[in-house]
Amino acid sequence: GLMWASLKTLDLSRNAITELPSAFSHLPSLTVLDVSRNRLRQLPPELSTLPQLRSLIALSNSFRPATRSLPLSALAGLPDLRLLDLRFNKKLKPSACKDLLALHLPQVTQILLTGTHTSS
């Protein structure tokens, strides 16, 4: 566990991952998590154990609609989260997601969805 305590960036992109492990509690210093271009259907609520996370890059996955694939309360509990990249996830409809994410995640200044670019 200690070996990973100072890890700042974790790139798990392009690995055909279908599910993220719940061992995030061992990564207290993580600021960037890249899980893009995998086969994830959802993000785990354990993301809430990454207190310093600033960027969550999850583009090009197989997410279900937002309420079933994004742990909104877990993400809402990440005070430093600024970038959430969800582009190229067919079932995440920008029209449905944009307001939902803005409502639940006011701290996120950049939410990227295919076809829209929301920046506050």
Secondary structure by P-SEA (a helix, b strand, c coil): cccccccccccccccccccccccccccccccbbbbcccccccccccccccccccbbbbccccccccccccaaaaaaacccccbbbbcccccccccccaaaaaaacccccccccccccccc
